[in-house]
Amino acid sequence: MSTPTVDVKGAAEILRVHPNTVIDLIQAGAFPAGKVGRAWVMMTRDVLAYAEKVVIEQTAERLQIPGRRIRHRRGGLP
């Protein structure tokens, strides 16, 4: 079971980015975060929601490129 909160290191592991990138995302307001003492704390669900949003947006962008053909693997969708 995952924990309800993560620190910068935990968020970086979820997003597969450098911890400095997480700090940049926090400062940009990409997801809610608060400081408890010296440590940033985020809700794990907010970090996961951000990751899901990025995946959905980037997938949609790739699918909207004119002239791009999507190849399907054998045995997959037509």
C-alpha positions in Angstrom: 0.0 0.0 0.0 1.3 3.4 -0.9 1.5 6.3 1.5 -0.9 9.2 1.2 1.9 11.7 1.1 5.3 12.0 -0.5 8.3 14.3 -0.2 10.3 15.7 -3.1 12.4 12.5 -3.4 9.2 10.4 -3.4 7.5 12.5 -6.0 10.7 12.4 -8.2 10.7 8.7 -8.0 7.0 8.5 -9.1 7.6 10.9 -12.0 11.0 9.5 -12.9 12.6 13.0 -12.8 15.3 14.7 -10.8 14.2 16.2 -7.4 15.1 19.6 -8.7 12.4 19.1 -11.4 9.9 18.4 -8.7 10.8 21.7 -7.0 10.4 23.5 -10.3 7.0 21.9 -10.7 5.9 22.9 -7.2 7.0 26.5 -7.8 5.1 26.5 -11.1 2.0 25.3 -9.4 1.8 22.0 -11.3 0.3 20.3 -8.2 -0.4 21.3 -4.6 2.4 21.2 -2.1 3.1 22.6 1.3 6.1 23.0 3.5 6.2 21.2 6.8 9.3 22.5 8.5 11.9 22.4 5.8 10.3 19.6 3.7 7.9 19.9 0.9 4.9 17.5 1.3 2.5 16.5 -1.5 -0.4 14.2 -1.7 0.6 11.1 -3.6 -2.7 11.2 -5.5 -1.9 14.7 -6.7 1.5 13.7 -8.1 -0.1 10.6 -9.8 -2.9 12.8 -11.2 -0.2 15.2 -12.7 1.6 12.2 -14.3 -1.7 11.0 -15.7 -2.5 14.4 -17.1 0.9 14.7 -18.8 0.6 11.2 -20.4 -2.9 12.0 -21.7 -2.0 15.4 -23.1 1.2 14.1 -24.8 -0.6 11.1 -26.2 -3.3 13.3 -27.6 -0.7 15.6 -29.2 1.1 12.6 -30.9 -2.2 11.4 -32.3 -3.1 14.8 -33.8 0.0 15.1 -35.9 -1.2 15.3 -39.5 0.2 12.6 -41.8 1.4 10.5 -38.9 0.6 6.8 -39.3 0.2 4.6 -36.3 1.6 1.1 -36.7 -0.1 -1.7 -34.8 1.6 -4.8 -33.7 0.5 -8.1 -35.1 -2.3 -9.6 -33.2 -3.2 -6.2 -31.9 -5.9 -3.7 -33.0 -6.3 -3.2 -36.8 
